[in-house]
Amino acid sequence: MSPTPAPARISRRTLLKATTATAGALATAAALAELDTPAHAAAGFVKGVDISWVPQMEARGYSWKNAGGQTQDLLTILKGYGITAVRLRTFVNPSGDPANGHCGINEVAAFAKRVKAAGMSIMLDYMFGDTWNSVGVQNPPAAWRNMSYGQMLAAMNTYVNQTMTVMKNNAVLPTWVQIGNEINSGICRPVGSVSSPAQMTGLLNAAYTQVKAVSPNSAVCIHLAQPQKYDVMTTFFGRFAANGGKWDMSVFSSYGSADVAPGIVENMRKISAAYGKPFLQSEFGGRVDRASSTQAALVAYIKALKATGGQGIFYWEPECMSPFTGYNMGAWDSAGKRPTSIMNGFTQA
C-alpha cells in the first residue's frame, strides 16, 4: 500500500535545527519485583530508541528492512543492534494527526505489549500536553488551560494515576517514567513555570506520587534539554530541590556533534552528582544525510556516558522515513528502507 504523507510540520522538532540539544528523558530503576525487565538487566548500559511513530507509520503501509535488505519486524532489527529499551511518549487528548497527534495512553499500552513481548524495557514519556512540549514550548492540555493551580493539581493526580493504571492493567509497567519533556522552563505554563517553583514542584511531585502509587519500582525521571547550558540546569534543579522536589533520576537530551559530546556529558554528570542522582541521555539524534558524522557522535556520546557512569542512551525516532515526516534526523534510508551506518554506532562503543 502506498504510504500516506503526513503533514510536514513537526513543531517540537523544528527546534533541533537551531539547537544542539533537545528533549526526552528517563531513568534506571533500583530493584524491581513487579517490573518485567529490570533496568540493570541490560548489561549495565541501556541502549534504547524512541520509536513512538511506528504504529502510525505501519498503519500507513511503512515497513523496514534490515541491513541485508530483508523486510523484518522493526523490533527484531533493533535488537540486532543491541537495543534493549524503547521510549514511548504519551499525549493527554491528542488529535488524529499521524505525525503530531495519536500516542494516547491506550495506543501506547497496545504498542508497549509488543515491546514487552520482544523482551525490551519500556520508558514512558509524559508530555503533559495534547501535542509536543519541548524546551521552548510547555503548553498544558487544552482541558487544563484555564485551571487554577489547585484544579490543575487535582487534574494531574487523576491523569497520572489513571494512565499508569492503564499500563498496569495491560501488564506493561514502565521501567522508567519521565514526568514532563524538556522541562527547563517548567510544565503546564504559566501555572507550573520554573518562575513559580513552588507550583511547578507541586505538580511534578503529584506526578511522582501517582507513578509510585501504581508502580513503586518505576524510576521517575526529570528531563532537561541542552545540558551544555549549565546555568539553566542549576537554576531548574536548584529551585526544584529547594521546594522539596522528588525524583529518582536526572535525564538529558543532546544532539551535539562528536567533538562536544565529552563536555556535554560531563555537565550531565556534574548536575546529577550535585543531587546524588543517577543519569542517562534520553535523546540523541543527528542528520541522516550525514551518516558518518552522526555515527561518530553516537559513538562519542556512548563512550563518554560509560566513562562517567551514565546509565544509557536513547536515539530519538531512528525509524522515521519520508514522506511520513520531514524530520531528517532518523537513522533509516527512506529510499532503500534500510538502516544507515548510523545504527552501527550502537555496536561500536
Steps between C-alpha positions, in 0.01 A plus 500: 500500500625846420585698814290805569717807549453668836511875548854629485470708816682350795467782744699337779785399276559811292684631804773245436625694204579792729642316799734217576278346763139400546252296681447171656590331816491224746647281757634176627315324778628349820391146588185412313261233608195574290678642196552259216851600398718661766691799372829358621439180305625664182865423574538820700460743210165551328490550125155624409286667238187714493285353222164649589414564134506130411128415543396790278767423244391137486137608463608687187682209343856561611735211571869470575782294353807376682853574383480196272196636319243263649171637631483420869315610814661824614545384858687193375729719291566731792585212732767404251673827580488432872193715571343390828253780581229703328376846598138587422343845537142560604278803437194585710225561241682472167368570152488239225795661320733207417824683573395753765215323678396148600705350790204495738559263791296212355698508176822519699405200713414296190839569343674445835367143496703438183804655661463280806447189285829581329670488840572873518457751784254788474549869570185710518533867406220722633471811281231657723347655189277406206796520262875575516649668802870577488768734627329798335135400544321379813127532432251321727232278347208704368274359771734639769570838344274714717550308823624650823803340664276301735287374214804408294651315795184288525502442124866393511434250779204350315668489158824337610323246720255404225764471228742303716210271589439440128864393468466276806178341374675419173798350688740752348617703798795715392847466642543879469241776508590846378272762660510776243704549186789750484362687796776761536233771525253293705182312405146608411602862477431752632360321807796263533770732371851479644443862607224365730715224650266401782216435256729331248633272772150429629384383159811286442479351851136410435610315187781330693264390776245353260763312299627344822147423623441279196856380432732547801803367315477721192785752500353850472712732289539874461599586144679814387637599160821677400728395786773712343313792663614422851346809657156393374553157656599645836209746499243226441638241739582759765141626509349153470711357782449805722124447478518131592509355151492119477672304227706185455713582198612798294477457124616721219477539126781614275548501125853635495787386280778261597744773601267656758359174639752451783447849640122477478497162673727637773236767566237225528721324751573809708140615538386146580776445754410827672167343599617140539301370202590254225467630145463400139457665161142451393532654155763511230479548126682636198461574132416184307663649189824536695506145624873473570509806725179397678642152554819654642295718734300200623823313576644805677193542722489131593870498588469819707191372680663171585814678622303726736247251637213592269249217488388510138409681180184515288486593131200715410289343223774321299228320299347811343486524122356746253238577386345410838704779654742762385711447810852437370669364812395138489735211423321318215539558127159602364569378148640156583318458833824369648685621811782740426848467644382715792354192667843335502600755763303297755728201443827692488509648848 
